[in-house]
Amino acid sequence: MLTALIAPIASAIVIRHDIPEAAYFAHQSEYPSVFALYRTDAGHNDCMATLISPKFAVTAAHCARDESLLSESEPDGPGYEVTIAGLPARIDSVLHHPGNGTDPAPDIALLRLAETVTHVVPMPLYRSKNEVGQVVVMPGWGGTGTGKTGLASEDGLFRVAENRVDQADDEWLSWRFDAPGDSHALTLEGISGMGDSGGPALIRTSGKWHIAGIGSGQDTKGGPEGLYGVEEYFVRVSSFIEWIEKHAGEISAR
């Protein structure tokens, strides 16, 4: 059980201070199955989900507790409106993982869509248990910041950072934000920001991206968010395949 996780409060993809910011920019169309759940007061995307079948998406449980989402997705509600790859969709049901009754419930939730999504290929699930040492890619919206200065203000732009999985246990994947000069630092080393909670950590295998993790939080080691040395935690998707498929139906490995 992770106890050092802080609450998500900001939105950013945090990057190396010595790499041009433009190197991290990406087109959202490259990741059409990823979509936002909310808008900030400034109109920027906040909290993320990933389509994993034509009728279901997955996100962090703490992203799926908003009052408007829960009330509008009730059986007699109108459905909660989102946009997936440019087209409107409605969430009509939210299912949080119940946990085991003792430890805190895992930070994962399923979102059922009212209509089948046909214009986007869902993201396949990463099923192998060999994540340690693999490079993950993290797309997200929000302002940038650097490992030298920490988080900056959000700007709504789409960026992608990468990191390497350091540890994996029953529930979590984690990695460290390595500083330039560290032998483990990648060229586009970075971490996601907390407003990008619920977003995916992707591993490429067989020529396709697979969702291996779901953004949950960060251990700041007692300091500010986003600095070199912090550790990021993602829910480990491979540990929840059985639960996902029990409620979302059989999802092929594609």
C-alpha positions as a printed Julia matrix, in Angstrom:
254×3 Matrix{Float64}:
   0.0    0.0     0.0
   1.28   3.43   -0.94
   1.09   6.03    1.82
   3.25   8.85    0.47
   0.99   9.81   -2.43
  -0.06  13.45   -2.45
  -3.34  14.81   -3.69
  -3.4   15.98   -7.33
  -3.55  19.76   -7.55
  -1.94  20.95  -10.78
  -1.77  20.24  -14.48
   1.47  19.81  -16.37
   3.88  17.62  -18.25
   7.15  18.31  -16.48
  10.26  18.14  -18.64
  14.06  18.34  -18.51
  15.35  21.89  -18.18
  18.08  21.33  -20.77
  15.87  20.07  -23.62
  13.87  22.51  -25.81
  10.23  22.54  -24.83
   9.22  22.04  -28.47
  10.73  18.53  -28.39
   7.92  17.47  -26.05
   5.03  18.85  -28.12
   2.78  16.26  -29.76
  -0.46  16.08  -31.73
  -3.48  14.84  -29.81
  -4.55  12.98  -32.96
  -1.67  10.55  -32.34
  -3.5    9.35  -29.2
  -7.21   9.47  -30.18
  -8.33   7.08  -27.45
  -7.2    9.54  -24.74
  -9.73  12.18  -23.68
 -10.4   14.7   -20.93
 -13.09  14.45  -18.28
 -13.28  18.06  -17.11
 -12.37  21.63  -17.91
 -10.53  24.02  -15.62
 -11.77  27.55  -14.98
  -9.37  28.64  -17.72
 -10.97  26.2   -20.17
  -8.11  23.69  -20.21
  -8.5   19.92  -20.1
  -8.29  18.34  -16.66
  -8.18  14.66  -15.64
  -7.89  12.06  -18.35
  -9.4    8.75  -19.39
  -8.53   6.19  -22.06
 -10.94   4.27  -24.26
 -10.22   0.54  -23.85
 -13.24  -0.89  -25.7
 -16.01   0.61  -27.84
 -18.14   1.0   -24.69
 -15.67   1.48  -21.81
 -12.88   3.79  -20.72
 -10.56   3.58  -17.75
  -9.35   6.37  -15.45
  -8.11   6.98  -11.92
 -10.79   6.52   -9.26
 -10.03   9.93   -7.76
 -10.8   11.48  -11.16
 -14.2    9.81  -11.2
 -15.64  11.31   -8.02
 -16.76  14.68   -9.36
 -20.36  15.44   -8.36
 -21.45  16.37  -11.87
 -19.98  13.19  -13.37
 -21.61  10.97  -10.75
 -25.04  12.64  -10.8
 -25.33  12.88  -14.58
 -24.24   9.27  -15.09
 -26.83   7.84  -12.69
 -29.47   5.53  -14.22
 -32.03   8.33  -14.48
 -29.46  10.96  -15.45
 -28.86  12.46  -18.91
 -25.36  11.05  -19.2
 -22.16  12.99  -18.61
 -20.89  14.6   -21.79
 -17.28  14.25  -22.96
 -15.51  14.6   -26.29
 -13.57  11.68  -27.75
 -11.42  12.43  -30.8
 -13.55  15.42  -31.72
 -16.98  13.81  -31.38
 -19.39  14.0   -28.43
 -19.97  10.98  -26.2
 -21.85  10.37  -22.95
 -20.81   8.45  -19.85
 -23.81   6.65  -18.36
 -22.17   4.65  -15.57
 -19.14   4.88  -13.27
 -17.67   1.88  -11.47
 -14.95   2.3    -8.84
 -12.83  -0.66   -7.83
 -14.21  -1.75   -4.43
 -10.9   -2.87   -2.94
 -10.58  -5.73   -0.51
 -12.38  -4.17    2.45
  -9.22  -3.48    4.45
  -6.63  -1.47    2.51
  -7.7    1.66    0.6
  -9.36   0.75   -2.68
  -7.13   0.85   -5.78
  -7.17   4.13   -7.67
  -8.9    2.79  -10.78
 -12.4    3.23  -12.21
 -14.32   2.2   -15.32
 -16.52   4.57  -17.29
 -19.31   3.06  -19.4
 -20.37   4.98  -22.5
 -24.01   5.3   -23.48
 -23.27   4.71  -27.16
 -20.68   2.52  -28.85
 -17.67   4.52  -30.05
 -16.93   3.57  -33.63
 -14.56   6.3   -34.85
 -11.65   5.47  -32.51
  -9.65   2.28  -32.1
  -9.57   1.5   -28.35
  -6.25   1.25  -26.56
  -5.28  -2.37  -25.84
  -4.33  -3.34  -22.3
  -0.77  -4.26  -21.41
  -1.02  -7.76  -19.95
   2.58  -8.84  -19.37
   4.33  -8.56  -16.01
   7.64  -7.42  -17.46
   7.15  -3.66  -17.07
  10.33  -3.01  -15.05
  12.98  -1.55  -17.34
  10.49  -0.71  -20.08
  10.17   2.83  -21.43
   6.73   4.37  -20.94
   5.27   7.34  -22.79
   2.92   9.74  -20.97
   0.7   12.11  -22.98
  -1.02  15.0   -21.25
  -2.36  18.53  -21.36
  -1.46  21.48  -19.21
   1.36  23.87  -18.61
   4.91  22.7   -18.54
   7.54  22.97  -15.86
  11.03  21.61  -15.5
  12.75  19.33  -13.07
  14.9   22.28  -12.04
  12.04  24.67  -11.18
   9.02  22.4   -10.66
   5.49  22.95  -11.92
   4.49  26.04  -13.91
   1.1   27.41  -14.87
  -1.11  25.42  -17.21
  -1.48  26.39  -20.85
  -3.64  23.61  -22.31
  -1.02  22.4   -24.81
  -0.53  18.72  -25.54
   2.84  17.22  -24.65
   4.4   13.78  -24.3
   7.18  12.76  -21.91
   8.9    9.43  -21.36
  10.42   7.59  -18.46
  11.59   4.11  -17.53
   9.75   1.85  -15.08
  11.88   1.4   -11.96
   9.59  -0.71   -9.79
   6.4   -2.75  -10.0
   4.33  -4.36   -7.28
   0.81  -5.76   -7.07
  -0.85  -2.36   -7.5
   1.72   0.16   -8.7
   4.24   1.02  -11.37
   6.7    3.74  -10.37
   9.62   5.69  -11.78
  11.97   8.47  -10.72
  12.39  11.81  -12.48
  16.1   11.54  -13.25
  18.16  14.68  -13.74
  20.37  15.32  -16.78
  23.69  13.61  -16.25
  22.11  10.66  -14.5
  22.87   7.51  -16.46
  19.18   6.55  -16.37
  17.85   9.86  -17.74
  16.14   9.57  -21.13
  16.31  12.19  -23.86
  12.67  13.18  -23.28
  12.73  12.33  -19.59
   9.75  13.72  -17.71
   6.73  13.05  -15.57
   3.06  13.83  -15.85
   1.47  16.49  -13.69
  -1.37  15.95  -11.29
  -4.02  17.53  -13.5
  -3.16  14.75  -15.93
  -4.25  12.16  -13.39
  -6.12   9.24  -14.91
  -4.04   9.47  -18.06
  -2.16   6.52  -19.49
   1.41   5.32  -19.33
   1.93   3.56  -22.64
   4.29   0.77  -23.62
   4.87   0.01  -27.28
   4.81  -3.64  -28.19
   4.07  -5.47  -31.45
   4.05  -2.09  -33.16
   1.17  -0.73  -31.06
   0.76   1.33  -27.92
  -0.71  -0.52  -24.93
  -1.93   1.05  -21.7
   0.29  -0.19  -18.87
  -0.49   2.37  -16.17
  -3.06   4.93  -15.02
  -1.78   8.2   -13.57
  -2.38   8.41   -9.84
   0.09  10.58   -7.92
   3.57  11.57   -6.91
   5.85  11.16   -3.93
   7.63  14.52   -3.64
  10.05  13.35   -0.92
   8.9   16.27    1.22
   9.62  18.94   -1.38
   7.68  20.72   -4.16
   6.03  18.82   -6.98
   7.81  18.25  -10.26
  11.45  18.49   -9.2
  14.15  16.04  -10.16
  14.19  13.09   -7.8
  10.44  12.83   -7.2
   8.78   9.48   -7.82
   5.64   9.04   -9.87
   3.07   6.3    -9.32
   0.7    4.77  -11.86
  -1.87   2.04  -11.2
  -0.53  -1.18  -12.71
  -3.03  -2.23  -15.39
  -1.7   -5.78  -15.7
  -2.78  -6.43  -12.1
  -6.4   -5.47  -12.83
  -7.11  -7.31  -16.09
  -9.52  -9.75  -14.42
 -11.51  -6.95  -12.74
 -11.63  -4.86  -15.91
 -12.84  -7.74  -18.04
 -15.36  -8.9   -15.44
 -17.17  -5.58  -15.71
 -16.25  -4.32  -19.16
 -16.53  -7.66  -20.9
 -13.82  -9.52  -22.72
 -11.32  -7.07  -24.18
  -9.0   -8.59  -26.72
  -5.27  -8.05  -26.63
  -5.5   -6.77  -30.24
